[in-house]
């Protein structure tokens, strides 16, 4: 197994790509969506880096995972799901957090 870390300067968080070297099967963990706090505009620069790495290494992304609720950044999960056609997952207890933010 190999793991590549991608540090996101703006949020001081890390996205990981982990893959099996024999099969090229991979997962993306805690992807970040870029948010410019001055303009409130979104971009996908960080996700572009992840996607380019995946393509350059001929990886097959099978899952996009968020390990927890991200109060420190926006998740790039939906963007990468669309790019790779991979399912997403997060721990079931996140629904408790979502209920608090929906009220």
Buried (B, 14 or more C-beta within 10 A) or exposed (E): EEEBEBEBEEBEBEBBBBBBEEEEBBBBBBBBBBBEEEEEEEEBEBBBBBBEBBEEBEBEBBBBBBEEBBEEBBBBBBBBBEBBEBEBEBEEEEEEBEEEEEE
